[in-house]
Amino acid sequence: MAASADGFDLVLLDGRVIDPESGLDAVRDVAVADGRIAAVGTSLTAKGGIDVAGQVVTAGFIDLHSHVSDLGGLRLQALDGVTTALELEAGVTPVAQAYDRAAKQGRPINYGFAASWALARMEAVAGLPPDASLGAFMARISEPAWQRPAEPGQVSALLARLAADLAEGALGIGVLLGYAPATSPAEYQRVAGLAAAAGVPTFTHARDLIEMVPATLADGAEEIVRAAAETGAHMHYCHVNSTSQRHIDRVLDLVARAQAAGSRVTTEAYPYGSGMTGIGAAFLAPERLGERGLSPSSLTYARTGERVASAARLRELRQADPGGLAIIDLLREDDPADRALLMRSLTFPGAVVASDAMPVTWTAPPADPLAWPLPPTAITHPRTAGTFSRALRLLTTEGRLSLAQVLAKCSLEPARLLQDRVPVLRRKGRVRVGADADLVVFDPAAITDRASYRHSTRPSAGIRHVLVNGAFVVKEGSIVPDARPGRPVRAEPR
């Protein structure tokens, strides 16, 4: 196919174009105009031609599980090939406030939000004022008032709040059930019923598994698949690797049987053995660590980098800084058996790659939101910077998947998971004419994660260019400082 330069803003020349949807894997040119892919072919010309011979050109990665809103964290994600980062597991409430705030800030990559069951519960059950931010949840993470069983009127109030968010274009309902284990299973069923009626998924951090907490009100995995079967809702099982730990095989078998029976249950995983959350989480109470085979020294408090020395120190940190982030040792990445479990969560049919990316924590002032490169005083979990490049590396080697199969887990399959109610995602995750020009260009021989637990903000290697809506966010391996082309991703309410 030949074309003139007329109407092309840019042409990526002679790259190895991989489109997981069509199966295209060949040397082609990709032309961009007005934020969309205008042509895919050969001998395309434009004044803005860029030689990408030897590089892979593919759809930008869609992260369904990102808690990042700070500029430094979003830049790390862009340098990992992410062009769309969605806050779905925790969600936000009121969701319109979150979309307005993100638009005013300007973001380098696309953004979107689910409604937040946890924040709606804080408002309805505990009487706390609504605030559409992850920070609001983290600040209140340990407060028992919102975790207690809800009265019928309180459940009705939180459902009304969630319904209002869905009417504002929320992408689904995020349910942090594991953070409020006294919640009635009947309440969860009602939330799933609301999602089913609205035609949107729920994104659940599962309740405790029965192997961990025999007295749990419901087994976390069984509760998710039961809700899918009984309500018809699409239930998305968040970070199945971290909540299942060494029970992954049992959980995945349950999910597979539910899928075979016709229920829509989907899963995600990230390629790390450790988790990260607020140190005040209910399941990190000193007296509960044994349920997961943990001890205080299994936790690293991010702000100081300290391994928590004792139950007394853990109680002190939970009291002083309940929302302070802590890395949690769950599966040992250097243990072959644990690593095999982690790989099974990633290679499970239909599982998507999702980062659970965390905000940057500043270990010393000043906390400069515009600082770039990030200084050593800015730290996070390495999954923020390296999830997708690490997944590409591991899944094409240890996982024995083709490059196209792995790319589908990072782009096409996340788009398909949401596109029934989110029209814009029908144009993402693909390299075809008319699709949004959210593109990543990487060196297949060089792409790898560089972030570690010691150096958590090292950007990935091998990413050459990242375009969001046709604009460079990463060019020649470096951040474009003023680029803010990210656009909102919203559902189409019924």
C-alpha positions in Angstrom: 0.0 0.0 0.0 1.4 3.4 -0.9 0.1 6.7 0.3 1.1 10.4 0.1 2.1 12.4 3.1 -1.2 14.3 3.0 -3.0 13.9 6.2 -0.3 12.0 8.0 1.2 13.5 11.1 3.7 10.8 11.6 4.8 7.5 10.1 6.6 4.8 12.0 8.7 3.2 9.3 9.7 -0.5 8.8 8.8 -1.8 12.3 7.7 -5.3 13.1 4.0 -4.6 13.6 2.2 -7.0 15.9 -1.6 -6.8 16.1 -2.9 -9.5 18.4 -6.5 -9.1 17.1 -5.8 -9.7 13.4 -2.7 -11.9 13.8 -0.6 -9.4 11.8 3.1 -9.9 12.6 5.1 -8.4 9.7 7.2 -5.5 8.7 4.9 -2.6 8.1 4.7 1.2 8.3 2.1 2.7 10.7 0.8 6.2 9.9 -0.9 8.5 12.5 -3.2 11.4 11.9 -5.5 13.3 14.3 -4.8 10.9 17.1 -5.8 7.8 15.2 -4.0 5.1 13.2 -4.5 6.3 9.6 -2.8 3.6 7.7 -0.9 0.3 8.1 1.0 -0.7 5.1 4.3 -0.4 3.1 5.9 2.5 1.4 4.0 5.1 3.5 5.6 8.5 3.5 5.4 11.6 5.7 7.5 14.5 6.7 7.4 13.1 10.3 8.8 9.7 9.4 10.7 7.8 12.1 12.8 4.7 11.3 11.9 1.9 13.7 13.4 -1.0 11.8 14.2 -3.9 14.1 11.7 -2.6 16.7 8.3 -4.0 17.6 5.3 -1.7 17.0 2.2 -2.7 18.9 -0.8 -1.4 20.8 0.0 0.4 24.1 -0.6 -1.6 27.2 -3.9 -1.2 29.1 -3.4 -1.5 32.9 -6.7 -2.4 34.6 -5.2 -2.1 38.1 -3.3 1.1 38.7 -3.5 3.1 41.9 -1.1 5.8 40.5 -2.2 9.4 40.0 1.1 11.2 40.7 3.1 12.4 37.7 6.2 10.5 38.6 4.4 7.2 38.9 2.5 7.7 35.6 5.8 8.5 33.9 7.2 5.2 35.2 4.2 3.4 33.8 4.6 5.1 30.4 8.2 4.0 30.3 6.9 0.5 30.8 4.7 0.8 27.7 1.4 1.7 29.5 -0.8 4.1 27.6 -4.0 3.6 29.6 -4.0 3.2 33.4 -7.3 2.5 35.1 -8.2 2.6 38.9 -10.7 -0.2 39.1 -10.0 -2.4 42.2 -10.2 0.4 44.8 -12.1 2.8 42.6 -13.1 6.3 43.6 -16.3 7.9 44.8 -17.8 10.4 43.8 -16.4 9.3 40.4 -17.3 12.6 38.6 -15.0 14.4 41.0 -12.1 12.1 40.1 -12.6 12.6 36.4 -12.8 16.4 36.8 -9.6 16.4 38.9 -7.6 14.3 36.5 -8.7 16.4 33.6 -7.6 19.6 35.4 -4.3 18.0 36.3 -3.6 16.7 32.8 -2.1 13.2 32.5 0.5 11.7 30.2 -1.6 8.6 29.7 -5.3 7.8 29.5 -7.2 7.4 32.7 -10.5 6.0 34.1 -12.2 4.9 37.3 -14.6 2.4 38.8 -17.0 3.4 41.6 -15.6 2.6 45.0 -17.5 0.3 47.3 -15.1 1.0 50.1 -15.4 4.8 49.9 -19.2 4.5 49.5 -19.2 2.3 52.6 -17.1 4.8 54.5 -19.7 7.4 53.8 -22.9 5.3 54.3 -21.7 3.1 57.3 -19.2 5.3 59.1 -20.6 8.8 58.2 -17.2 9.9 56.7 -17.3 12.6 54.1 -16.8 11.5 50.5 -13.5 12.2 48.9 -12.7 10.8 45.4 -9.1 9.7 46.0 -7.0 6.7 47.0 -5.5 8.8 49.7 -8.9 9.2 51.4 -9.2 5.4 51.6 -5.7 4.9 52.8 -6.1 7.5 55.6 -9.1 5.6 56.9 -8.0 2.1 56.1 -7.8 0.9 59.7 -10.9 2.6 61.1 -13.2 0.0 62.4 -16.4 2.1 61.9 -16.5 1.5 58.1 -15.6 -2.2 58.4 -18.5 -3.2 60.6 -21.6 -5.0 59.4 -24.0 -2.6 57.7 -27.7 -2.0 58.6 -30.2 -2.5 55.7 -30.6 1.3 55.3 -26.8 1.8 55.1 -26.6 -0.9 52.4 -29.3 0.9 50.4 -27.4 4.2 50.8 -24.1 2.8 49.6 -25.8 1.1 46.6 -27.4 4.5 45.8 -24.0 6.1 45.8 -22.6 3.4 43.5 -25.6 3.7 41.2 -25.0 7.5 40.9 -21.4 6.8 40.0 -22.3 4.3 37.3 -24.7 7.0 35.9 -21.6 9.3 35.7 -19.7 6.8 33.5 -17.8 4.7 36.2 -16.2 1.7 34.5 -17.5 -0.8 37.1 -17.5 -1.3 40.8 -14.3 -1.8 42.7 -14.8 -3.9 45.9 -12.0 -4.1 48.5 -13.8 -6.9 50.3 -10.7 -8.2 51.9 -10.2 -5.0 53.8 -13.6 -5.3 55.6 -14.0 -9.0 56.3 -17.0 -8.5 58.6 -19.1 -7.5 55.6 -22.1 -9.7 55.0 -22.0 -12.0 52.0 -25.5 -10.7 51.3 -24.2 -7.2 50.9 -21.6 -8.4 48.3 -24.4 -10.2 46.4 -26.4 -7.0 46.2 -23.4 -5.1 44.9 -22.9 -7.8 42.2 -26.6 -7.5 41.4 -26.3 -3.8 40.9 -23.3 -4.4 38.6 -25.3 -7.0 36.6 -28.2 -4.6 36.1 -25.8 -1.8 34.9 -23.9 -4.2 32.6 -20.5 -3.4 34.2 -18.0 -5.7 36.0 -17.0 -5.7 39.6 -13.3 -5.7 40.4 -12.8 -7.6 43.7 -10.0 -7.9 46.2 -11.2 -11.2 47.5 -12.2 -11.9 51.1 -10.0 -14.4 53.0 -9.7 -17.9 51.7 -11.0 -20.6 53.9 -7.5 -22.3 54.1 -6.2 -19.1 55.7 -9.2 -18.2 57.9 -11.5 -21.2 58.5 -14.0 -19.0 60.3 -14.4 -16.6 57.4 -18.0 -15.6 56.5 -17.4 -17.0 53.0 -14.5 -18.4 51.1 -13.2 -15.5 49.0 -12.9 -17.4 45.8 -16.2 -19.3 46.1 -17.9 -16.0 46.9 -16.8 -14.4 43.6 -17.8 -17.3 41.4 -21.1 -17.7 43.3 -21.9 -14.0 42.7 -21.3 -14.5 39.0 -23.5 -17.5 38.8 -26.4 -16.1 40.9 -26.5 -12.6 39.6 -25.1 -12.9 36.1 -22.6 -10.2 36.8 -19.1 -10.1 35.2 -16.9 -10.7 38.2 -13.2 -9.8 37.8 -10.8 -11.4 40.3 -8.1 -8.9 41.1 -4.4 -10.0 41.6 -5.3 -13.6 42.0 -1.6 -14.3 42.7 -1.4 -12.2 45.9 -4.7 -13.0 47.5 -4.4 -16.8 46.7 -0.7 -17.2 47.6 0.0 -20.9 47.7 -3.6 -21.8 47.1 -3.5 -20.5 43.5 -4.2 -23.9 41.9 -7.4 -24.5 43.9 -8.6 -21.0 43.1 -7.8 -21.2 39.4 -9.5 -24.6 39.2 -12.6 -23.1 40.7 -12.6 -20.2 38.3 -12.1 -22.5 35.3 -15.1 -24.6 36.4 -17.2 -21.5 36.8 -16.2 -20.3 33.3 -17.0 -23.7 31.8 -20.4 -23.5 33.4 -21.0 -20.2 31.6 -20.3 -17.6 34.3 -18.2 -14.6 33.3 -15.3 -14.6 35.7 -12.0 -13.1 34.6 -8.6 -12.9 36.4 -5.5 -10.8 36.5 -2.0 -11.2 37.9 1.3 -9.3 38.3 4.7 -11.0 37.9 6.0 -10.4 41.5 5.9 -12.4 44.6 5.3 -9.6 47.0 2.4 -7.3 47.5 2.0 -3.8 48.8 -0.7 -2.0 50.7 -1.4 0.3 53.7 0.2 -1.1 56.8 -3.1 -0.6 58.7 -5.0 -3.1 56.5 -7.1 -5.5 58.6 -5.2 -8.6 57.5 -1.9 -7.1 58.5 -2.8 -6.9 62.2 -0.1 -8.6 64.2 -2.5 -11.3 65.5 -3.6 -12.1 62.0 -0.3 -12.4 60.2 0.0 -16.1 61.0 -3.1 -16.8 58.8 -1.0 -16.1 55.8 2.2 -17.7 57.1 3.7 -14.2 57.8 5.5 -12.5 60.7 6.2 -8.8 61.3 9.5 -9.2 59.5 7.6 -10.2 56.4 6.7 -6.5 56.1 9.0 -3.7 54.9 7.7 -0.2 55.8 8.3 1.8 52.7 8.9 5.2 54.2 11.9 4.1 56.2 12.9 0.9 54.4 12.8 -1.0 57.6 11.9 -4.6 58.1 9.4 -4.5 60.8 11.2 -5.9 63.8 8.4 -7.0 66.1 4.7 -7.1 66.8 5.1 -4.0 69.0 6.8 -2.0 66.2 4.0 -3.1 63.8 1.3 -1.9 66.2 3.2 1.4 66.5 3.4 1.9 62.7 -0.3 0.9 62.3 -1.3 3.5 64.9 0.9 6.3 63.6 0.6 5.8 59.8 -2.1 3.3 58.9 -2.0 4.3 55.3 1.7 4.1 55.0 2.7 1.6 52.4 4.4 -1.7 53.2 5.8 -4.4 51.0 4.6 -7.8 52.0 6.5 -11.0 51.3 4.0 -13.5 49.9 5.5 -15.8 47.4 9.3 -16.3 47.2 10.4 -15.4 43.7 13.7 -17.4 44.2 11.8 -20.6 45.2 11.0 -22.8 42.2 7.7 -24.0 43.6 6.5 -20.5 44.5 7.7 -19.2 41.1 5.8 -21.9 39.3 2.6 -20.9 41.2 3.2 -17.3 40.2 3.7 -18.3 36.5 0.5 -20.4 36.6 -1.5 -17.3 37.7 0.0 -15.4 34.7 -0.5 -18.1 32.1 -4.0 -19.1 33.1 -6.2 -18.9 30.0 -7.7 -15.4 29.6 -5.7 -13.9 32.5 -4.6 -10.4 31.9 -1.4 -8.7 33.1 -2.2 -5.9 35.6 0.3 -4.1 37.7 -1.4 -3.0 41.0 0.9 0.0 40.6 1.3 2.0 43.7 1.9 5.8 44.3 5.4 7.1 44.9 6.3 7.4 48.6 8.7 10.1 49.5 11.2 9.1 52.2 12.4 12.6 52.8 11.3 16.1 51.9 10.8 17.9 49.7 8.2 15.8 47.9 8.3 17.4 44.4 5.5 16.1 42.2 7.2 17.4 39.1 10.7 15.9 39.8 12.1 13.9 37.0 14.1 11.8 37.0 12.8 10.6 40.3 15.4 11.1 43.1 16.4 8.3 45.5 14.0 9.7 48.1 11.1 8.6 45.9 10.3 4.9 46.2 7.4 2.5 45.3 6.9 -1.2 44.6 8.9 -2.3 41.5 5.7 -3.4 39.9 4.8 0.3 39.3 7.9 0.6 37.0 8.4 -2.9 35.6 5.2 -5.0 35.4 4.7 -5.2 31.7 8.3 -5.5 30.5 8.8 -8.1 33.2 5.8 -10.0 32.0 7.0 -9.9 28.4 10.4 -11.3 29.6 9.0 -14.0 31.8 6.1 -15.2 29.8 8.1 -15.5 26.5 10.8 -17.5 28.3 9.5 -19.4 31.4 5.9 -19.1 30.3 6.7 -20.3 26.7 4.1 -18.0 25.2 4.6 -16.3 21.9 5.3 -12.6 21.9 1.9 -12.0 20.3 0.1 -14.0 23.0 1.8 -12.0 25.7 1.1 -8.7 24.0 -2.6 -9.7 23.9 -2.6 -10.2 27.7 -1.2 -6.6 28.0 -3.4 -4.8 25.5 -6.2 -6.5 23.5 -7.6 -8.7 26.3 -7.9 -5.9 28.8 -9.7 -3.8 26.1 -12.1 -6.7 25.4 -12.8 -7.2 29.0 -14.3 -3.7 29.3 -15.4 -2.8 25.8 -19.1 -3.9 26.0 -19.9 -0.9 28.1 -16.9 1.3 27.2 -17.0 2.2 23.5 -13.6 3.9 23.5 -11.9 0.6 24.3 -13.1 -0.9 21.0 -10.5 1.5 19.5 -7.7 0.5 21.9 -5.5 -2.6 22.1 -5.3 -2.9 18.4 -3.1 -1.8 15.5 -5.6 -1.2 12.7 -6.9 1.8 10.8 -9.3 3.8 12.9 -7.9 2.7 16.2 -6.6 5.2 18.7 -2.9 5.9 18.2 -1.9 4.5 21.6 1.3 2.8 20.5 4.4 1.4 22.0 7.7 0.8 20.1 10.2 -1.5 21.8 13.4 -3.4 21.1 12.5 -7.1 21.6 16.1 -8.0 22.4 16.5 -5.3 25.0 13.1 -5.0 26.7 13.3 -5.9 30.4 12.4 -4.6 33.8 15.1 -2.8 35.8 13.2 -1.9 39.0 14.0 -3.9 42.0 13.0 -3.9 45.7 16.2 -1.9 46.4 15.9 0.4 43.4 12.2 0.5 42.8 11.9 3.5 40.5 14.3 2.4 37.8 12.5 2.6 34.5 12.2 -0.4 32.2 14.8 -0.8 29.4 14.1 -1.3 25.7 11.0 1.0 25.3 11.9 3.4 22.5 8.7 5.3 21.9 5.2 5.6 23.5 2.4 7.5 21.8 -0.9 8.4 23.5 -3.6 9.6 21.2 -0.9 10.2 18.6 1.4 12.3 20.8 4.8 11.2 22.0 4.9 10.7 25.8 8.2 8.7 25.5 10.6 9.5 22.6 13.9 7.9 22.0 13.6 6.2 25.4 13.1 9.5 27.3 10.1 11.1 28.9 8.6 14.1 26.9 8.4 16.5 29.9 5.3 18.5 28.9 3.3 15.8 27.3 -0.2 15.5 28.7 -2.3 13.8 26.0 -4.2 11.4 28.2 -7.9 11.3 27.8 -10.7 10.0 30.0 -12.0 6.5 29.5 -15.7 6.3 30.6 -18.5 3.7 30.4 -21.6 4.4 28.5 -24.4 4.3 31.1 -27.5 2.2 30.4 
